[in-house]
Amino acid sequence: MRLSQTKHIQNMRRYFIEKVHAETEGKSRFQKVDFRNQIQLAGNMSAIHRICKKFQENHHANQCDHDLVRSLATIDWKRDQCLNSIGEFTPKTRAYLPICAAPELLQKYPNLKILLIGAGAMREYLEALVYLLNHGRKKLFFETLNAILLKDRASETKKRVRTFFQKLKKEKKETAYFEAAQGKIADQIIFTGALNAEDLKWILPLSRKSKISHYLFKCGK
């Protein structure tokens, strides 16, 4: 890694430490762990809705996550392939697409890290999607995904996502899809909370260009 890049990472760390200290009401690590544990115990979609609503009210949506510095430190900027999804978490922005594509992407790019940068009403549902996929909760994963798709007015995208999963099942690849995700996916997908243009100037130059963007997202194409 070049010295200039190393210096950039060091300066970025200092910058985000200051940001986290200034923005004290972002989602904390404790809240993330508590959310994950409650999602693991959820037995049906009603419980998922209830948990997501509860945690939407527990943090300031327009601030960065309080564990942002720790989360970014899990990335090896020299080795890892980074894919950034930036925007408000609404059905329209379709941040569920990189989550759905992640198991197949991980098989091609084992060092993949997906940064979901933003905030919005769908964030908790996206996090639930990740944790359900990570723990192989197939039935609740599809029910949660369907709840998200119902809010997306782009019927063509919804149709293609559903076709993607129908094809996996038809080709008997669904089991392999969930096995590729189980116990791995939660560590590869990072939620940052709300970041502004100045914040992105630190992260985006470090993200490596790769063929991932050309592969993405065949489930939504």
Summary of the structure (lengths in Angstrom):
residues: 221
radius of gyration: 17.2
end to end distance: 35.2
largest distance: 51.7
contacts: 664
relative contact order: 0.18
helix: 60%
strand: 8%
